[in-house]
């Protein structure tokens, strides 16, 4: 069993849509889009006073846009929108926010590679998830507001300003430095708030759970390098988009690195008993998790295996087999 990570999940008392001042320079508004993938919902941050920057506007919910704007004090204006990455719970509301406020958007760039929908290449957990459970999941999904049903990549977003690693943007009383942290998504940026020695960590380092790394846009090699990259900074606190603040982030990041190494060891352990498919061992590896998380977890396991194939430590058993989600893998 991998060592248990001490997650930070306690958001305290909060009301959806209400602005909470969490530090002198940061206010947070939590969007009402809780799912098994977003924890309590998207936490949108407002940074500074007067000239305000927004970090991750969120999903395209009109009510959330109203809540963000209502968080402003008289005389304040939203002038900047920083996007950590192009997933549907982070970037889509930027368009409406820009129209309403005239804010300029900042991000690494549009979404990278999108996985082609290949009906032949889907993990099948039907041996482990009953028809009743499937039906329940379908029902819960059907009940979501239409705006929240589009999951995954936001391929429509493109920032006004393309940021690179190390770019510094200053507002009237805040300074943000971008740190490129690919892995969860190839265009993922973390944003350092220099005045408070803190970091908006997006989905790269989250308080409530580990990140999903889904190929082809997500890469385990990049993710591990991006975790190690953060150890080179001396941030006092992280503000992830989902979940509460993370104190002592260096220890936490180190525990993620260890966790991933242990996950790889687990995969190797499973493959030692002979060639296997991802769907054969994910239910055991992720037995204590909500079964709906097995699908993204299969993506993370796939990312591990792709990395192992690239580095000559595993291969696909099928003749001329591509390293697909449903391929059979063996150790080399
Ligand atoms: Zn994401």
Boltz pocket constraint, residues with backbone or C-beta under 6 A from the ligand:
constraints:
  - pocket:
      binder: B
      contacts: [[A, 85], [A, 87], [A, 184], [A, 185], [A, 203]]
      max_distance: 6.0
